[in-house]
Amino acid sequence: MQTLQLDENNNLVLTRQSLNVIDGIEACAQDARTRVGICRGENPYDTTLGADYFNELLGKMGGMDYIREIIRARILDNDEVTGIASLDVKPDADKATITANITTIYGDTQI
């Protein structure tokens, strides 16, 4: 996998006024983070991508196990991710912190 590099705020990274391109495990990990963070309908090129956070998760009675399964499915939607060793979701008042140890075709990494 090869993709444009994003910083921690999801902005494109430039070096000497050129876009940075990443590949391998770094690109795979970035893709997994992006898949979890995008809401369905947010991508103008494909409005079916992303988790339906507003209708499927927020305010629903599925509980944390249900939320973890939605996130797990989003991560595993990447063909280069072969497994998830651990997935931790810590809800807060206005956000959730998600940490996952994933296995990819390039090796293991944490997102």
Helices and strands as residue ranges (DSSP letters): E 2-4, E 14-15, E 18-19, E 21-23, H 24-37, I 53-57, H 63-76, E 81-91, E 96-104, E 107-110
